[in-house]
Each structure stands twice: as C-alpha cells, then as structure tokens.
Amino acid sequence: DDELLSLCEGFTCAMYGRPGLSDVNELRYQLFRTTACQSSSLPPTCDELCHHVMRANYQAAVWRRALTTEDPPTPHERGWLAGTRVASGEWSDKPTPYHHLDVATSCTARFVGAS
C-alpha cells in the first residue's frame, strides 16, 4: 500500500535526523553527499524499505495466527524468497551497485612519488 510505504519513508527520514524529508532515496543522497559515512550506515533505498515492510508484515501475520487454527500466509511475495529451505529475505527488485558505493566511500588518495 503506497500510503503505508509513504509513512514508513517519513518515519525512516525522521530516524536519520531529517524529519522534513519524506523520500528515503533523497535522504540517502543527502547523507552521502554531506557526511563521511560508510554505505552500511546509509538508510535503505525505497525498494529495500518496501521489502522490509513486507517481511515485517508477514511476520506479524504469522504471530497473529499463532494461537489459531488458521494457516499462516505463504512467505513468497511478502519479501521472502520462494523455494529456499532456509528463510532468506529478498532485499530488492532492483540491482544495487553497493560494491561501487563501498569503494567510493572508503578509498584513500595515494600520491605517486610521495614520501
């Protein structure tokens, strides 16, 4: 639901100290541009946040049905990968170049001939 995701984005922005923002992708950009932080310290992308919300919603649905005879929902299409024996989260539908971001945020300059 778009309204729920929008609320979660606003909450995430507030948790990262930018309550005036409501777009986590913009928040990521601003934090990356203005602070010297590792990529692991950045908030999730909008797509990653959506998958996290789906996984949390699935877990809540399982707990809600724990003491009833109602079957729990299936985990796939709720942020979990289908067909795996071990629970494995699906982090994003889009490719993310994290290895490029790690290199960009942790590289140091080396000068040729410097002593």
Buried (B, 14 or more C-beta within 10 A) or exposed (E): EEEEBEEBBBBBBBEBEBEEBBBBBBBBEBBBEEEEEEBEEBBBBBBBBBBBBBBEBBBEBEEEEEEEEEEBEEBEEBBBEEEEEEEEBBBBEEEBEEEEBEEEBEEEEEEEEEE
